[in-house]
Amino acid sequence: MADTPVRIDDVDVIAPNFKRRLSGVTATVVRLVPLQAKDVAIAAACPVPLTGVPQVSLGAVLTMSRRRRVWHARRNVEMLAGLFLKHVLRKDLKLLFTSASQRHHTGLTKWLIAQMDRVVATSHKTAGYLNRDADVIYHGIDTQAFCPPKHKAALRHSIGLPRTETLIGCYGRIRAQKGTDVFVDALLRVLPDHPDLTGLVMGRALPKDQDFLAEQKAKVAAAGASHRILFLPEVPVWEMAKWYQALDIYVAPQRWEGFGLTPLEAMSCGVPAIATRVGAFEELIKAGETGDLVYPGDPDQMATKLKAALDAPEALADWSEAARAHVVAEFPLQKEAEKLVEIYRALLSSGKQTGQIPA
């Protein structure tokens, strides 16, 4: 499906996405805007087309009429653009910002956030870093696309995975921040006692992270485990569900994370997740019920948790069932979309603007 241009005059909510390359924010816009468009007149404003997403050109935003609209920013530059449109071009905008960051903000970011009419935080932990009230709305996922497989063995065969009893995976960008080395080190501790276990590392390493990736491969080769810890290339986002479905356990070993969707995607596929206590993971995973939690940068603790899960197959099966039920109940994409639409409607119908640039 090609991009879907719409008339700016027909739009009540604008979701700017100023980054040209794929990012977490871009993925959020691509997931949410088409779903929200069923309930509110929303369009993305982007420098490049986004497949299947209702959108308006950046030029149209500059020349749009001065009737009330919502500007939903997710980056500093988009908050700045909203303020320019509102206070310089005198557009009647209500400004909304979604924050996923879990760090103390710079002075500029604090100031920008203070100018917003409403703020959304993607977790309670994120909200704790904001110096103002915020609505907590968790990211959701498509639980129909990310669902348990009908025949796991057949699925594994169809995507070329080895015949093995147990698969443990770690997906996403390969770099130190993502803890890929922690996953590898933990698996190397677990493999000797579990001869029918295979680990998957799948994702992309940027040029600056190629040495880090080479170090991990060398470590695995030195341990004689190159046939048991496989490094696979990144696959398109629309193929990701089946790679989760093939797993028995998913590991999210990040040292830092803003939110982190991958454990939700795995759990929605009936795959328990063992993750670090960063990002929103402590709010997404029920330790001992849908997976488990470890401290970041600790391969020994990660290995201990993996061994405990592997040595208790009945408990692991219970985790699998509970993980799916937990995500379906608490984190469907529709729930995120609906809560945001409620805020859009409140802003569209509200009175005097609250965000004011100081004189």
ABEGO torsion letter per residue (X at the ends): XBBBBBBAAABABBBBBABABBBAAAAAAAAAAAAAAAABBBBBBBABBBBGBBBBBAAAAAABBABBBBBBBABAAAAAAAAAAAAAAGBBBBBBBBBABBBBBBAAAAAAAAABABBBBABAAAAAABABBBBBBBBBBBAAABBBBABAAAAAAAAGBBBBABBBBBBEBBBAAAGAAAAAAAAAAAAAABAABBBBBBEBBBAAAAAAAAAAAAAAAAAGAAAABBBBBBBBAAAAAAAAAABABBBBABABBAAGAAAAAAAAAGBBBBBBBBEAAAAABBBGAAEBBBBBGBAAAAAAAAAAAAABAAAAAAAAAAAAAAAAAAABAAAAAAAAAAAAAAAAABBBBABBBBX
